[in-house]
Amino acid sequence: MAISELPADLLDGHRQRLAEHAATGRLFSRESLDAYRAAGTRAAELGVPLRSLVDTALAAGEGLPAVLPALRMAVSALMEGYEQAQLAALRQEENARREFVDDLLQGRAERLAERAEHFGLRLAESYVVAVARGLRDGDQDRIERDLIARFGSHNVLVAVRDSLLVCVAPATLTAAVGEFTHHVRTRFPSGWRVGVGRAQRGPGGVVASYREAAQALELADGLGLTLDVVKAADLLVFPVLLRDRSAIEDLVTSVLNPLLEARGGHEPLLETLEAIFASHGNQTAAARRLGVSARAVTYRLERIRRLTGFSPDDPTQRFTLETAVLGARLLGWPKGFPR
């Protein structure tokens, strides 16, 4: 935008103020500086380039003697107003962006398509949602800036929901989840964990992927998993198990309650079963996991067989035992279960 293209009244009275300063040596009053700040704000709102605004202000001083101090004050006030307007616009955009993501994750559909287009979300595409636990103050802004710097503001959406840092990215942008995890690993304190939902299509798919990601964190906690990154796709069997809670509770109590009578408690026996399942039935490998001798594992498995009537050596009984153990961990057995 050339100087001649600026609104004629944008710097109204500026040349006259400079002339008065040249004649009297008096600097600008507070009211005059406020007028410059307002002009800077208006220029930003009109989309006037800052360089054009400053050039116009400086050009007004040509031919006037000793106006440099006043010009410096005027330009400084103009730039202050201009920057304040830009910051206000940026905050407004950030607030609108975060409000949109929050509405999207809650499934509120009001003007969703119109707002999605503004933020670059193409509702017909598939999206993946990743969530991170362990958020601290300031982490969101830094990670959001880093992700936008790499992938662009129209490719990733970042927000906080239910104390989780949430990242929404197109399923085709496969590097986004890995980059998100990298920044979480770098910035979050120990104990962080990332849950990743499956790729789902459309706004309803974003909600579903978010819920899967959050549930993956809950399942990982319940199962005592040590993974830093848990994927909903790897845990699909567990929501199925929990869908009929009464049935899984009945299975757990029927199969595992006899372990509560064991000397030394049920926990060592339950841990032994988990180690056996994780080691695909290899007792030597399970013993290494537990830090005990192979003979101790054999002894514990025999006690389990005697108490419950189930043995992990039998394929059908192994499946029943493993399902019961998983259900016990997910439901916090034996606390709250009838004896």
C-alpha positions as CSV (number, residue, x, y, z in Angstrom):
1,M,0.0,0.0,0.0
2,A,1.5,3.3,-1.1
3,I,1.5,6.4,1.2
4,S,-1.1,8.0,-1.0
5,E,-3.4,5.0,-0.5
6,L,-3.6,5.5,3.3
7,P,-7.0,6.8,4.6
8,A,-6.8,10.6,4.5
9,D,-7.8,11.0,8.1
10,L,-5.6,8.3,9.6
11,L,-2.9,10.7,10.7
12,D,-5.2,13.8,10.9
13,G,-3.4,16.6,12.7
14,H,0.0,14.9,12.6
15,R,1.7,17.5,10.4
16,Q,0.2,20.4,12.5
17,R,1.5,18.8,15.8
18,L,5.0,18.5,14.3
19,A,4.9,22.1,13.2
20,E,3.9,23.2,16.7
21,H,6.7,21.2,18.2
22,A,9.2,22.8,15.8
23,A,8.0,26.2,16.7
24,T,7.7,25.8,20.5
25,G,9.9,22.8,21.4
26,R,7.0,21.3,23.5
27,L,6.6,17.6,23.2
28,F,3.3,15.9,22.7
29,S,0.7,15.7,25.4
30,R,-0.8,12.5,26.7
31,E,-3.9,13.1,24.7
32,S,-1.9,13.4,21.5
33,L,0.0,10.2,22.2
34,D,-3.3,8.4,22.8
35,A,-4.5,9.7,19.5
36,Y,-1.4,8.2,17.8
37,R,-2.0,4.9,19.6
38,A,-5.6,4.9,18.4
39,A,-4.4,5.7,14.8
40,G,-2.0,2.7,15.0
41,T,-4.8,0.4,16.2
42,R,-7.0,1.6,13.4
43,A,-4.3,1.1,10.8
44,A,-3.8,-2.5,11.9
45,E,-7.6,-3.1,11.8
46,L,-7.7,-1.7,8.3
47,G,-4.8,-3.8,7.1
48,V,-2.4,-0.9,6.5
49,P,1.2,-2.2,6.3
50,L,3.2,-1.0,9.2
51,R,6.0,0.2,6.9
52,S,3.5,2.4,5.0
53,L,2.2,3.8,8.3
54,V,5.7,4.7,9.5
55,D,6.8,6.1,6.2
56,T,3.7,8.4,6.2
57,A,4.5,9.6,9.7
58,L,8.1,10.3,8.9
59,A,7.3,12.0,5.6
60,A,5.2,14.6,7.5
61,G,8.3,15.8,9.2
62,E,10.1,16.7,6.0
63,G,11.1,20.4,5.8
64,L,10.4,21.0,9.5
65,P,13.4,21.7,11.7
66,A,14.3,19.8,14.9
67,V,11.3,17.5,14.9
68,L,13.2,14.2,15.5
69,P,12.2,13.9,19.2
70,A,8.5,14.4,18.4
71,L,8.7,12.1,15.4
72,R,10.2,9.4,17.6
73,M,7.4,9.7,20.1
74,A,4.7,9.7,17.4
75,V,6.1,6.7,15.6
76,S,6.6,4.8,18.9
77,A,2.9,5.5,19.9
78,L,1.7,4.5,16.4
79,M,3.6,1.2,16.6
80,E,2.4,0.5,20.1
81,G,-1.2,0.9,19.0
82,Y,-0.5,-1.2,15.9
83,E,1.1,-4.0,17.9
84,Q,-1.7,-4.0,20.5
85,A,-4.3,-4.4,17.8
86,Q,-2.3,-7.3,16.3
87,L,-2.0,-9.0,19.7
88,A,-5.7,-8.6,20.4
89,A,-6.5,-10.1,17.0
90,L,-4.1,-13.0,17.6
91,R,-5.7,-13.7,21.1
92,Q,-9.1,-13.5,19.6
93,E,-8.1,-16.0,16.9
94,E,-6.5,-18.3,19.5
95,N,-9.6,-18.2,21.7
96,A,-11.9,-18.9,18.7
97,R,-9.6,-21.8,17.7
98,R,-9.6,-23.4,21.1
99,E,-13.4,-22.9,21.5
100,F,-13.9,-24.6,18.2
101,V,-11.7,-27.6,19.2
102,D,-13.6,-27.8,22.5
103,D,-16.9,-27.8,20.7
104,L,-15.6,-30.3,18.2
105,L,-14.5,-32.7,20.9
106,Q,-17.8,-32.4,22.7
107,G,-19.7,-33.0,19.5
108,R,-21.5,-29.7,19.6
109,A,-22.5,-29.1,16.0
110,E,-23.5,-25.4,16.0
111,R,-22.0,-23.8,12.9
112,L,-19.4,-26.5,13.0
113,A,-18.9,-26.8,9.2
114,E,-18.5,-23.0,8.8
115,R,-16.0,-22.7,11.6
116,A,-14.2,-25.9,10.5
117,E,-13.5,-24.3,7.1
118,H,-12.1,-21.2,8.7
119,F,-9.6,-23.4,10.6
120,G,-8.7,-25.6,7.7
121,L,-10.6,-28.7,8.9
122,R,-12.0,-30.7,6.0
123,L,-14.9,-32.5,7.6
124,A,-15.1,-35.3,5.0
125,E,-11.6,-36.5,5.8
126,S,-10.4,-38.9,8.5
127,Y,-8.6,-37.6,11.6
128,V,-6.5,-39.0,14.4
129,V,-6.7,-37.6,17.9
130,A,-3.8,-38.0,20.4
131,V,-4.0,-37.0,24.0
132,A,-1.2,-36.5,26.6
133,R,-1.4,-36.7,30.3
134,G,0.9,-34.7,32.6
135,L,0.3,-31.2,31.3
136,R,1.9,-28.2,33.0
137,D,1.3,-24.5,32.7
138,G,2.8,-23.2,29.5
139,D,3.3,-26.6,27.8
140,Q,0.3,-26.1,25.6
141,D,1.4,-22.9,24.0
142,R,4.9,-24.1,23.4
143,I,3.9,-27.4,21.8
144,E,1.2,-25.8,19.8
145,R,3.7,-23.3,18.4
146,D,6.2,-26.0,17.5
147,L,3.6,-28.2,15.8
148,I,2.1,-25.2,13.8
149,A,5.6,-24.2,12.8
150,R,6.2,-27.6,11.3
151,F,2.8,-28.6,9.9
152,G,0.9,-25.3,9.5
153,S,-2.1,-24.0,11.5
154,H,-4.5,-25.6,9.0
155,N,-3.1,-29.1,9.6
156,V,-3.1,-29.5,13.4
157,L,-5.4,-28.4,16.1
158,V,-4.2,-28.3,19.8
159,A,-6.4,-27.7,22.9
160,V,-6.8,-28.7,26.5
161,R,-9.7,-30.9,27.5
162,D,-10.3,-32.7,30.8
163,S,-6.7,-31.8,31.9
164,L,-5.4,-33.6,28.8
165,L,-3.4,-31.9,26.0
166,V,-5.2,-32.9,22.8
167,C,-3.9,-32.9,19.2
168,V,-6.2,-33.4,16.2
169,A,-4.4,-34.1,12.9
170,P,-5.4,-35.5,9.5
171,A,-4.9,-39.3,9.3
172,T,-2.8,-38.7,6.2
173,L,-0.3,-36.6,8.2
174,T,1.3,-39.6,9.8
175,A,4.2,-37.7,11.2
176,A,2.0,-35.4,13.3
177,V,1.3,-37.9,16.2
178,G,5.0,-38.8,16.4
179,E,6.0,-35.1,16.5
180,F,3.4,-34.5,19.2
181,T,4.7,-37.4,21.2
182,H,8.3,-36.1,20.8
183,H,7.4,-32.7,22.2
184,V,5.4,-34.3,25.1
185,R,8.4,-36.4,25.9
186,T,10.7,-33.4,25.8
187,R,8.6,-31.0,27.8
188,F,6.4,-33.1,30.2
189,P,7.7,-34.3,33.6
190,S,8.1,-38.0,34.2
191,G,4.9,-40.0,34.4
192,W,3.6,-38.6,31.1
193,R,1.7,-40.9,28.8
194,V,0.2,-40.5,25.3
195,G,-3.0,-42.2,24.1
196,V,-3.8,-42.4,20.4
197,G,-7.2,-43.0,18.9
198,R,-7.9,-44.7,15.6
199,A,-8.4,-42.7,12.4
200,Q,-12.1,-41.8,12.1
201,R,-14.0,-39.8,9.5
202,G,-15.7,-36.5,9.9
203,P,-16.6,-34.5,13.1
204,G,-18.2,-37.4,14.7
205,G,-15.1,-39.4,14.0
206,V,-13.0,-36.8,15.8
207,V,-15.1,-37.2,18.9
208,A,-14.8,-41.0,18.7
209,S,-11.1,-40.9,18.2
210,Y,-10.7,-38.5,21.2
211,R,-12.7,-40.8,23.4
212,E,-10.7,-43.8,22.3
213,A,-7.5,-42.0,23.0
214,A,-8.6,-41.0,26.5
215,Q,-10.0,-44.5,27.2
216,A,-6.6,-46.0,26.1
217,L,-4.9,-44.0,28.9
218,E,-7.5,-45.3,31.5
219,L,-7.1,-48.9,30.3
220,A,-3.3,-48.7,30.4
221,D,-3.5,-47.5,34.0
222,G,-6.0,-50.2,34.9
223,L,-3.8,-52.9,33.3
224,G,-0.6,-51.6,34.8
225,L,1.0,-51.2,31.4
226,T,4.4,-49.5,31.3
227,L,4.1,-48.2,27.7
228,D,4.6,-44.4,27.2
229,V,2.4,-44.5,24.1
230,V,-0.8,-46.6,24.1
231,K,-2.9,-47.0,20.9
232,A,-6.6,-47.7,21.0
233,A,-6.2,-50.1,18.1
234,D,-4.0,-52.3,20.3
235,L,-6.6,-52.4,23.1
236,L,-9.8,-53.1,21.2
237,V,-10.6,-56.2,23.2
238,F,-10.9,-54.5,26.5
239,P,-13.9,-52.2,25.8
240,V,-15.6,-55.3,24.5
241,L,-14.9,-57.1,27.8
242,L,-16.2,-54.2,29.8
243,R,-19.3,-53.8,27.8
244,D,-21.1,-56.4,29.8
245,R,-19.7,-55.6,33.3
246,S,-21.9,-58.0,35.2
247,A,-20.7,-60.9,33.0
248,I,-17.0,-60.0,33.5
249,E,-17.5,-59.5,37.2
250,D,-19.1,-63.0,37.4
251,L,-16.2,-64.5,35.5
252,V,-13.6,-62.8,37.7
253,T,-15.2,-63.9,41.0
254,S,-15.9,-67.4,39.7
255,V,-12.4,-68.1,38.5
256,L,-10.1,-66.0,40.8
257,N,-11.9,-65.7,44.2
258,P,-10.3,-69.1,45.3
259,L,-6.9,-67.3,45.1
260,L,-7.9,-65.1,48.0
261,E,-7.5,-68.1,50.2
262,A,-3.9,-68.7,49.3
263,R,-1.2,-68.3,51.9
264,G,0.9,-65.2,51.1
265,G,-2.0,-63.6,49.4
266,H,-3.4,-63.6,45.9
267,E,-1.1,-60.9,44.3
268,P,2.0,-63.1,43.7
269,L,-0.2,-65.7,42.0
270,L,-1.9,-63.0,39.9
271,E,1.5,-61.6,38.9
272,T,2.7,-65.0,38.0
273,L,-0.3,-65.5,35.6
274,E,0.4,-62.1,34.0
275,A,4.1,-63.0,33.5
276,I,3.1,-66.4,32.0
277,F,0.7,-64.7,29.5
278,A,3.2,-62.0,28.6
279,S,5.9,-64.7,28.0
280,H,3.5,-66.8,25.8
281,G,3.6,-69.7,28.3
282,N,7.4,-69.8,28.7
283,Q,8.0,-70.4,32.4
284,T,11.7,-69.6,32.2
285,A,11.0,-66.2,30.6
286,A,8.2,-65.6,33.1
287,A,10.6,-66.3,36.0
288,R,13.0,-63.7,34.6
289,R,10.2,-61.2,34.5
290,L,9.3,-61.9,38.1
291,G,12.9,-62.2,39.4
292,V,12.2,-65.6,40.8
293,S,13.4,-69.1,40.0
294,A,11.7,-71.3,37.4
295,R,10.9,-73.7,40.2
296,A,9.0,-71.0,42.0
297,V,6.9,-70.3,38.9
298,T,6.1,-74.0,38.5
299,Y,5.1,-74.2,42.2
300,R,2.8,-71.2,41.9
301,L,1.1,-72.5,38.7
302,E,0.4,-75.7,40.5
303,R,-1.2,-73.8,43.4
304,I,-3.3,-71.9,40.9
305,R,-4.4,-75.1,39.3
306,R,-5.3,-76.7,42.6
307,L,-7.2,-73.6,43.9
308,T,-9.1,-72.6,40.7
309,G,-9.3,-75.8,38.7
310,F,-7.8,-73.9,35.7
311,S,-4.4,-74.3,34.2
312,P,-2.7,-72.0,31.6
313,D,-1.3,-75.1,29.9
314,D,-4.8,-76.0,28.6
315,P,-5.7,-73.7,25.6
316,T,-9.3,-73.2,26.6
317,Q,-8.6,-72.8,30.3
318,R,-5.7,-70.4,29.5
319,F,-8.1,-68.1,27.6
320,T,-10.6,-68.2,30.6
321,L,-7.8,-67.5,33.0
322,E,-6.3,-64.6,30.9
323,T,-9.7,-63.0,30.4
324,A,-10.4,-63.2,34.2
325,V,-7.0,-61.7,35.0
326,L,-7.5,-58.9,32.6
327,G,-10.9,-58.2,34.0
328,A,-9.6,-58.3,37.5
329,R,-7.0,-55.6,36.7
330,L,-9.5,-53.4,34.9
331,L,-12.1,-53.6,37.6
332,G,-9.7,-53.4,40.6
333,W,-10.5,-56.9,41.9
334,P,-10.8,-57.9,44.7
335,K,-11.7,-54.5,46.2
336,G,-15.5,-54.0,46.1
337,F,-16.2,-57.5,44.9
338,P,-18.3,-59.9,47.0
339,R,-16.4,-62.8,48.6
